[in-house]
Amino acid sequence: MSMLVVGLSHRSAPVALLERAALSGDGLAKFQHDVFQADHVAGTFVVSTCNRVEIYADVDKFHGGVSVICGLLAQHSGVPLAEFAPHLYVHYEDRALQHLLAVVCGLDSMVVGEGQILGQVRQALGVAREQEILGRELGEIGRLALRTGKRAHAETGIDRAGANLVSVGTGLAAARLSHPEPPDALAPLRGTRVLIVGAGAMSALAAATAARLGATGIVIANRSEERAARLAVSYGGTVTALDALPAALRAADLVISCTGATGSVITRATLSEVLAHRDAPGRPLVLLDLAMPRDVEPAAGLLPGVSLIDLAAIGAAGDGSAEDTDVAAVRAIVAEELAARASAVRAASVTPTVVALRAKAAKVVDAELTRLTGRLSGLDEHALDEIGHTVRRVVDKLLHAPTVRIKELASGPGGDGYDNVLRVLFDLDPKAVEAVTRANVDLGMDQETPE
């Protein structure tokens, strides 16, 4: 089996197509289950965020795996395959693993270095594990990816500026707002009335960022007022019902929208009416749309006095958010983890042969001891046990150094041939080696060499 990733992201597809291909909730669960049940697939998990839809799978055939995943994505998203195929990227085996590590470290994010993707990948792995569709191989790779992501953020300054979609977007918004006095570099939202539409994790981050940047007032609009109230209390804000959104829009300077709605929450028609009755006529209104699918109808950004910032604009501004030295340091961590993984895989490849060798040695010892017992019938049982123990210890000591050394050699570059050398030198039956491999896979265990 080999690792495969099929995906769409902000780097390969327009926002409008990502919106249509996005999967969530029951739809995502059903899609993952169908991928897992498909031919050629032994395990899977899906990372579906506002910036990407990526299907990771453990497959036995490359073309078969790509074909079935693309077909199911078209079926579940409702987007014809011919429409999204030109925007797809496909990575296989080592390249697929390298891509996952880059993603989880924030190197492939719209805002380079943002830390949210680490939690999103962790959640995707957790969901797949709960559904029992992850599989052993992808489970191990998932642990490697999360460890690498943690290292990237702990050992480098990739996120030292706190860059993420919210902070970059808010920075762009602050530059477009009109202030009566020179802007404060430490509190660029001072004097700004902020309306946050939605009360999920992204909204909480938006509220925290707005408060940190000195917003004069924060209003939370959400379908569930109870959830909005919990968020408002944390940041000294107030709450309004979603059906009272037009009134809240009239009083706002900056609107940050990040709901999970499937249609437009703020339309051109609604906003046009709002502008005609605004509390401060002529004052700029900035809309920061962080949702996927989009909350704000694109045509709303064409109204006079309205400035719309969407994910595409944030992506263009966020590409240089991380220092080159930090990016290089993270790439070095990714390379180190990939090299360690490759070394471990090469070492593990020789393990079944080592186990088969020890089994053959044990069989030879048993046969010789049986023959010796028949010839030395005068010895008592204790003496025979001592002889048997001594012979086994001699064989174990003779095999220990070469088997340990051959695993070390196999783990290095160009070590693929040592497995075959061991088989030829000791005339090992290939079927015996295959039996060890199958037994470990069937038991879901890592292969180990007995001492």
DRENZA-79502 format. One line per field, with one value per residue (C-alpha): residue number from 1; residue in three letters; x, y, z. Coordinates in Angstrom, 2 decimals, padded with zeros to 5 digits. Each point is the difference from the previous one (the first is absolute). Layout:
% residues N
num	(NUM_...)
residu	(ALA_...)
u	(X_...)
v	(Y_...)
w	(Z_...)
% end
This chain:
% residues 451
num	(1_2_3_4_5_6_7_8_9_10_11_12_13_14_15_16_17_18_19_20_21_22_23_24_25_26_27_28_29_30_31_32_33_34_35_36_37_38_39_40_41_42_43_44_45_46_47_48_49_50_51_52_53_54_55_56_57_58_59_60_61_62_63_64_65_66_67_68_69_70_71_72_73_74_75_76_77_78_79_80_81_82_83_84_85_86_87_88_89_90_91_92_93_94_95_96_97_98_99_100_101_102_103_104_105_106_107_108_109_110_111_112_113_114_115_116_117_118_119_120_121_122_123_124_125_126_127_128_129_130_131_132_133_134_135_136_137_138_139_140_141_142_143_144_145_146_147_148_149_150_151_152_153_154_155_156_157_158_159_160_161_162_163_164_165_166_167_168_169_170_171_172_173_174_175_176_177_178_179_180_181_182_183_184_185_186_187_188_189_190_191_192_193_194_195_196_197_198_199_200_201_202_203_204_205_206_207_208_209_210_211_212_213_214_215_216_217_218_219_220_221_222_223_224_225_226_227_228_229_230_231_232_233_234_235_236_237_238_239_240_241_242_243_244_245_246_247_248_249_250_251_252_253_254_255_256_257_258_259_260_261_262_263_264_265_266_267_268_269_270_271_272_273_274_275_276_277_278_279_280_281_282_283_284_285_286_287_288_289_290_291_292_293_294_295_296_297_298_299_300_301_302_303_304_305_306_307_308_309_310_311_312_313_314_315_316_317_318_319_320_321_322_323_324_325_326_327_328_329_330_331_332_333_334_335_336_337_338_339_340_341_342_343_344_345_346_347_348_349_350_351_352_353_354_355_356_357_358_359_360_361_362_363_364_365_366_367_368_369_370_371_372_373_374_375_376_377_378_379_380_381_382_383_384_385_386_387_388_389_390_391_392_393_394_395_396_397_398_399_400_401_402_403_404_405_406_407_408_409_410_411_412_413_414_415_416_417_418_419_420_421_422_423_424_425_426_427_428_429_430_431_432_433_434_435_436_437_438_439_440_441_442_443_444_445_446_447_448_449_450_451)
residu	(MET_SER_MET_LEU_VAL_VAL_GLY_LEU_SER_HIS_ARG_SER_ALA_PRO_VAL_ALA_LEU_LEU_GLU_ARG_ALA_ALA_LEU_SER_GLY_ASP_GLY_LEU_ALA_LYS_PHE_GLN_HIS_ASP_VAL_PHE_GLN_ALA_ASP_HIS_VAL_ALA_GLY_THR_PHE_VAL_VAL_SER_THR_CYS_ASN_ARG_VAL_GLU_ILE_TYR_ALA_ASP_VAL_ASP_LYS_PHE_HIS_GLY_GLY_VAL_SER_VAL_ILE_CYS_GLY_LEU_LEU_ALA_GLN_HIS_SER_GLY_VAL_PRO_LEU_ALA_GLU_PHE_ALA_PRO_HIS_LEU_TYR_VAL_HIS_TYR_GLU_ASP_ARG_ALA_LEU_GLN_HIS_LEU_LEU_ALA_VAL_VAL_CYS_GLY_LEU_ASP_SER_MET_VAL_VAL_GLY_GLU_GLY_GLN_ILE_LEU_GLY_GLN_VAL_ARG_GLN_ALA_LEU_GLY_VAL_ALA_ARG_GLU_GLN_GLU_ILE_LEU_GLY_ARG_GLU_LEU_GLY_GLU_ILE_GLY_ARG_LEU_ALA_LEU_ARG_THR_GLY_LYS_ARG_ALA_HIS_ALA_GLU_THR_GLY_ILE_ASP_ARG_ALA_GLY_ALA_ASN_LEU_VAL_SER_VAL_GLY_THR_GLY_LEU_ALA_ALA_ALA_ARG_LEU_SER_HIS_PRO_GLU_PRO_PRO_ASP_ALA_LEU_ALA_PRO_LEU_ARG_GLY_THR_ARG_VAL_LEU_ILE_VAL_GLY_ALA_GLY_ALA_MET_SER_ALA_LEU_ALA_ALA_ALA_THR_ALA_ALA_ARG_LEU_GLY_ALA_THR_GLY_ILE_VAL_ILE_ALA_ASN_ARG_SER_GLU_GLU_ARG_ALA_ALA_ARG_LEU_ALA_VAL_SER_TYR_GLY_GLY_THR_VAL_THR_ALA_LEU_ASP_ALA_LEU_PRO_ALA_ALA_LEU_ARG_ALA_ALA_ASP_LEU_VAL_ILE_SER_CYS_THR_GLY_ALA_THR_GLY_SER_VAL_ILE_THR_ARG_ALA_THR_LEU_SER_GLU_VAL_LEU_ALA_HIS_ARG_ASP_ALA_PRO_GLY_ARG_PRO_LEU_VAL_LEU_LEU_ASP_LEU_ALA_MET_PRO_ARG_ASP_VAL_GLU_PRO_ALA_ALA_GLY_LEU_LEU_PRO_GLY_VAL_SER_LEU_ILE_ASP_LEU_ALA_ALA_ILE_GLY_ALA_ALA_GLY_ASP_GLY_SER_ALA_GLU_ASP_THR_ASP_VAL_ALA_ALA_VAL_ARG_ALA_ILE_VAL_ALA_GLU_GLU_LEU_ALA_ALA_ARG_ALA_SER_ALA_VAL_ARG_ALA_ALA_SER_VAL_THR_PRO_THR_VAL_VAL_ALA_LEU_ARG_ALA_LYS_ALA_ALA_LYS_VAL_VAL_ASP_ALA_GLU_LEU_THR_ARG_LEU_THR_GLY_ARG_LEU_SER_GLY_LEU_ASP_GLU_HIS_ALA_LEU_ASP_GLU_ILE_GLY_HIS_THR_VAL_ARG_ARG_VAL_VAL_ASP_LYS_LEU_LEU_HIS_ALA_PRO_THR_VAL_ARG_ILE_LYS_GLU_LEU_ALA_SER_GLY_PRO_GLY_GLY_ASP_GLY_TYR_ASP_ASN_VAL_LEU_ARG_VAL_LEU_PHE_ASP_LEU_ASP_PRO_LYS_ALA_VAL_GLU_ALA_VAL_THR_ARG_ALA_ASN_VAL_ASP_LEU_GLY_MET_ASP_GLN_GLU_THR_PRO_GLU)
u	(000.00_001.13_-001.04_-001.95_-001.34_-002.52_-000.84_-001.14_001.31_000.23_003.18_-001.64_-003.67_-002.08_-001.97_-003.31_000.99_001.34_-003.33_-001.87_002.41_000.15_-001.30_-001.19_-002.25_-001.97_001.03_003.67_-000.63_-001.88_002.69_002.79_-001.92_-000.58_003.69_000.97_-002.44_001.28_002.30_003.75_-000.38_001.15_-000.27_-000.86_-000.47_-001.13_001.19_-002.81_000.52_-000.74_003.23_000.23_-001.73_002.56_-000.69_002.80_-000.23_001.99_-000.42_001.27_-000.16_000.79_-002.32_-002.79_000.22_000.00_-002.92_-002.25_000.77_-000.63_-003.26_-001.25_001.03_-002.01_-002.96_-000.06_000.84_-002.27_002.86_000.56_003.36_000.84_-000.41_002.34_002.46_002.22_000.46_000.79_003.44_001.04_002.98_001.10_002.22_002.97_-001.34_-003.37_001.63_002.15_-003.14_-001.81_002.93_000.19_-003.74_-000.01_002.96_-001.83_002.36_-002.86_-002.48_-001.51_001.81_003.34_000.66_-003.54_-000.61_-003.68_000.72_001.76_-003.21_-002.06_002.17_-000.10_-003.80_-000.19_002.16_-002.07_-003.27_001.36_001.32_-003.40_-001.69_002.56_000.97_003.52_001.95_003.33_002.31_-001.78_-000.24_003.80_000.42_-002.49_002.02_003.13_-001.76_-001.28_003.43_001.60_-002.54_000.63_003.74_-000.41_-001.85_002.10_003.47_-000.37_-001.59_-002.33_-002.95_001.81_-002.12_-003.20_-000.86_-003.28_-002.98_-001.56_003.07_001.03_-003.56_-000.46_003.25_-001.26_-003.31_001.67_001.89_-003.28_-001.88_-000.42_001.20_-000.40_003.55_003.27_-000.25_001.61_002.50_-000.76_-003.77_-000.91_-003.70_-000.37_-003.15_-001.34_-003.36_000.34_-002.87_000.83_-002.49_000.17_001.10_002.22_003.74_000.94_-002.37_001.59_003.41_-001.40_-001.44_003.30_001.94_-002.39_000.19_003.80_000.22_-002.07_-003.48_-002.34_-002.95_-000.60_-003.42_-000.62_-002.85_-000.92_-002.97_000.47_000.08_001.11_003.16_000.59_-000.43_002.75_002.35_-001.04_000.62_003.57_000.87_-002.25_-002.40_-003.75_-002.38_-002.54_-002.31_000.80_-003.38_001.00_003.12_-000.98_-000.17_003.38_001.51_-001.14_002.06_003.14_003.27_001.52_-001.99_001.76_-002.18_000.85_-003.12_-000.61_-002.91_-000.32_-001.35_000.74_-000.59_000.66_-001.40_000.38_-003.71_000.13_003.16_-001.35_-002.96_002.32_002.22_-002.98_-000.79_003.48_000.76_003.04_-000.79_003.03_002.23_001.78_-001.30_002.50_-001.21_002.42_-001.39_001.80_-002.66_000.05_-002.43_000.02_-002.34_000.09_-001.41_002.92_-002.18_-000.38_003.62_-000.77_-002.27_001.35_001.79_000.26_003.28_-000.11_002.95_-000.34_002.20_001.71_001.10_001.24_001.95_001.73_000.97_000.98_002.59_002.82_-001.21_002.75_003.69_002.07_002.30_-002.93_-001.37_003.43_000.18_-003.38_000.97_003.10_-002.20_-002.24_003.06_001.36_-003.29_-000.30_003.55_-000.67_-003.21_001.79_002.75_-002.55_-001.89_003.20_000.96_-003.47_000.18_002.80_-001.71_-002.15_003.15_001.80_-002.98_-000.08_003.75_-000.41_-002.93_002.08_002.87_-002.38_-001.37_003.54_000.87_-003.15_000.69_003.62_-001.02_-002.60_002.65_002.45_-002.59_-000.45_003.76_000.57_-002.85_002.04_-000.05_-002.60_-002.56_001.85_003.19_-001.91_-001.68_003.39_001.38_-003.03_000.22_003.72_-000.45_-002.81_002.08_002.93_-002.24_-001.65_003.37_001.31_-003.09_-000.41_002.86_-000.53_-003.80_000.31_002.67_-002.01_-002.97_002.32_001.37_-003.48_-001.17_002.62_-000.15_000.36_-000.84_-002.78_002.22_000.95_-003.29_000.70_003.63_-001.22_-002.44_002.66_002.71_-002.21_-002.12_-003.24_-003.32_-001.73_-003.35_001.20_000.91_-003.34_-001.80_001.68_-001.01_-003.62_-000.23_001.13_-002.38_-002.95_000.68_000.42_003.40_003.34_002.61_002.61_003.05_-000.04_003.13)
v	(000.00_003.56_003.49_002.14_003.54_001.54_003.64_003.49_003.07_003.78_-000.50_-002.11_001.04_003.21_000.76_-000.61_-003.57_-000.68_001.13_-002.53_-002.85_000.58_-002.86_000.20_-001.62_-003.06_000.50_-000.29_-003.06_-001.77_000.89_-001.35_-003.21_-000.53_000.58_-002.54_-002.57_000.49_-002.39_000.51_001.98_-001.30_003.23_003.68_003.41_003.33_003.52_002.36_003.67_003.40_-000.27_-003.64_-003.33_-002.81_-003.72_-002.14_-003.73_-003.20_-001.72_-003.11_001.49_003.56_000.39_-001.99_002.12_003.32_-001.05_-001.12_003.03_002.49_-001.71_000.08_003.65_000.95_-002.03_001.41_003.63_000.23_001.53_-001.80_-001.72_001.81_003.34_-000.57_-002.43_002.78_001.39_-003.28_-000.95_-003.58_-001.14_-003.59_-001.85_002.16_003.13_-000.46_-000.22_003.06_001.93_-000.96_001.12_003.32_000.51_-000.76_002.36_002.87_000.16_-000.55_002.29_003.14_001.87_-001.80_-001.25_000.28_-002.51_-000.84_-002.67_-002.13_-000.21_-000.61_-002.96_-001.33_000.20_-001.72_-002.87_-000.26_-000.21_-002.69_-001.95_000.18_-001.23_-002.84_000.89_001.36_-003.23_-000.89_001.49_003.37_000.01_-000.20_002.66_002.21_-000.22_000.92_002.99_001.36_-000.42_001.86_002.82_000.40_000.10_002.67_002.33_-000.82_000.13_002.86_003.43_-001.02_001.43_002.64_002.77_-001.87_000.05_-001.62_000.75_002.19_002.07_000.55_000.80_002.37_001.74_000.56_001.27_002.45_001.55_000.69_001.51_003.72_001.35_003.56_-000.06_-001.65_-003.80_-001.60_-002.68_-002.02_000.53_000.50_-000.70_002.73_001.95_-002.88_-001.66_-003.67_-002.34_-003.73_-002.25_-003.56_-001.48_-002.94_-000.52_002.48_002.60_-000.47_000.63_003.08_001.36_-000.57_001.72_002.97_000.46_-000.25_002.62_002.48_-000.17_002.53_-002.37_-003.62_-001.38_-003.71_-001.00_-003.67_-002.28_-001.37_003.01_-002.18_-001.00_003.60_001.17_-002.31_001.43_003.61_-000.36_-001.11_003.14_002.70_-000.03_000.02_-002.34_000.45_-002.47_-001.05_001.24_003.47_-000.01_003.04_002.22_-001.28_000.64_003.63_000.62_-001.92_001.17_-003.45_-003.19_-003.35_-002.83_-003.66_-002.14_-003.50_001.06_-001.53_003.22_003.72_001.54_003.57_000.79_003.04_000.78_-000.07_002.06_002.57_000.59_000.15_002.65_002.25_000.12_-000.27_001.65_001.75_000.75_000.01_-001.81_-002.98_-003.47_-002.86_-003.58_-002.81_-003.30_-002.99_-002.60_-002.90_000.00_003.80_001.90_003.25_000.21_001.18_002.68_001.64_001.09_002.12_002.39_003.55_000.34_-003.78_-001.87_-003.81_-002.14_-003.70_-003.06_000.62_003.47_-001.40_-002.70_002.55_002.03_-002.96_-001.67_001.99_-000.13_-002.36_000.80_-001.87_-001.30_-001.49_-001.63_-001.49_-001.29_-001.69_-001.53_-001.42_-001.59_-001.51_-001.39_-001.44_-001.73_-001.36_-001.40_-001.63_-001.54_-001.35_-001.47_-001.69_-001.43_-001.43_-001.53_-001.49_-001.55_-002.37_-000.94_-002.86_-001.57_000.28_-001.58_-002.82_-000.56_-000.31_-002.35_-002.18_-000.01_-001.00_-002.82_-001.30_000.15_-001.89_-002.70_-000.44_-000.12_-002.65_-002.06_000.52_-001.05_-003.31_-000.67_001.06_-001.86_-000.48_003.66_001.26_002.64_002.82_-000.65_-000.09_003.35_001.55_-001.22_001.35_003.36_000.29_-000.84_002.55_002.69_-000.68_000.31_003.18_001.61_-000.91_001.45_003.10_002.17_-000.71_000.44_003.29_001.19_-000.96_002.03_002.98_-000.44_-000.45_003.26_002.02_001.28_-002.83_-002.56_-001.68_-002.89_-001.30_-001.79_-002.11_-000.63_-001.45_-002.30_-001.31_-000.49_-002.07_-001.61_001.28_-001.09_003.10_-001.40_000.04_003.68_000.83_-001.87_002.20_003.16_-001.15_-000.94_003.44_001.77_-002.20_000.68_003.72_-000.10_001.56_-002.55_-000.69_-002.15_-002.33_000.12)
w	(000.00_-000.71_001.07_-002.48_000.26_-002.39_000.67_-000.87_001.79_-000.19_-002.01_-002.70_-000.17_000.10_003.15_-001.75_-000.87_003.51_001.40_-002.09_000.71_003.77_002.17_003.59_002.58_-001.04_-003.62_000.92_002.17_-002.79_-002.54_002.20_000.63_-003.73_-000.77_002.66_-001.43_-003.55_-001.83_000.43_003.29_003.41_001.98_-000.46_001.59_-001.48_000.78_-001.03_000.94_-001.52_-001.98_-001.03_-000.54_000.16_000.04_001.44_-000.62_000.40_-003.38_-001.74_-003.52_-001.05_-002.99_001.62_003.15_-001.87_-002.18_002.85_002.19_-002.82_-000.90_003.59_000.44_-003.07_001.22_003.53_-000.82_-003.02_-002.01_-003.34_-000.20_-003.23_001.80_002.94_-001.65_-001.46_003.52_001.75_001.24_000.70_002.08_000.60_002.49_001.16_-001.72_001.71_003.42_-000.73_-000.98_003.21_002.16_-001.87_000.48_003.72_000.57_-001.71_-002.99_-002.45_001.75_-001.47_002.78_000.31_003.53_001.37_002.76_-000.50_-002.60_002.62_002.02_-003.14_-001.03_003.57_-000.06_-003.41_001.26_003.17_-001.92_-002.30_003.00_001.72_-003.19_-000.16_-003.58_000.63_-000.21_001.63_-002.62_-000.18_003.78_000.26_-002.68_001.82_003.21_-001.97_-001.57_003.33_001.59_-002.90_000.24_003.72_-000.60_-002.67_002.37_003.07_-001.58_-002.51_-000.23_-002.83_001.94_002.05_-001.51_000.81_-003.69_-000.96_-002.16_002.66_000.88_-003.61_-001.02_002.92_-000.90_-003.54_001.36_002.39_-002.90_-001.82_002.93_000.45_003.36_001.32_001.38_-001.10_000.42_003.04_-001.03_003.15_-000.17_-003.69_000.69_002.63_-000.76_-002.10_000.59_-000.91_-000.87_000.00_-001.78_001.33_003.33_-000.92_000.45_-002.73_001.47_003.43_-001.55_-001.76_003.27_001.81_-002.78_-000.15_003.77_-000.02_-002.75_002.00_-001.59_001.62_000.01_-000.99_-000.93_-000.59_-002.31_-000.09_-000.49_003.53_002.31_002.92_-001.82_-001.07_003.60_001.23_-002.59_000.70_003.73_-000.63_-001.93_001.47_-002.95_-000.49_-001.82_-002.74_-001.70_-003.54_-001.20_001.29_-002.17_-002.14_003.09_001.20_-003.44_000.09_003.15_-000.99_-001.52_-000.45_-000.57_000.43_-001.27_000.53_000.24_-001.28_-002.19_-003.45_-001.58_000.19_003.42_-001.17_-003.45_-002.23_000.36_003.81_000.14_-002.44_002.31_003.02_-001.58_-000.64_003.73_001.51_003.35_-001.48_-003.67_-002.23_002.46_-001.61_000.76_-000.20_-000.40_000.91_-001.30_001.56_-000.81_-002.40_-001.72_-000.09_002.31_-001.95_-003.51_-002.19_-001.60_003.42_-000.18_-003.06_001.91_000.57_003.33_000.49_000.03_-000.17_001.09_-000.83_000.35_-003.32_001.12_003.31_-001.79_-002.22_003.07_002.12_-002.24_001.56_003.61_001.19_-000.05_-002.57_002.74_001.88_-003.13_-000.69_003.58_-000.34_-003.32_001.70_002.69_-002.69_-001.82_003.25_000.82_-003.54_000.16_003.37_-001.34_-003.10_002.18_002.27_-002.97_-001.49_003.34_000.41_-003.48_001.10_003.26_-001.39_-001.48_003.35_001.77_-002.58_000.52_003.75_-000.49_-002.30_002.51_002.79_-002.15_-000.70_003.71_000.96_-002.59_001.19_003.65_-000.80_-001.78_002.90_002.57_-001.80_000.03_003.63_001.61_003.17_000.94_002.46_-000.94_001.77_-001.96_-003.29_000.87_000.73_-003.33_-001.84_001.73_-000.80_-003.69_-000.36_001.70_-002.33_-003.07_001.32_000.71_-003.45_-001.71_002.16_-001.35_-003.73_000.19_001.88_-002.43_-003.07_001.26_000.45_-003.51_-001.46_001.59_-001.89_-003.58_-002.48_002.65_-001.97_-001.13_003.44_000.38_-003.09_001.08_003.31_-001.78_-002.39_002.65_002.26_-002.75_001.54_-001.44_-001.50_001.14_003.62_-000.29_-001.59_002.77_002.63_-001.89_-000.38_003.67_001.13_-002.38_000.99_003.69_-000.64_001.71_-000.74_-000.99_002.65_000.22_003.04_002.11)
% end
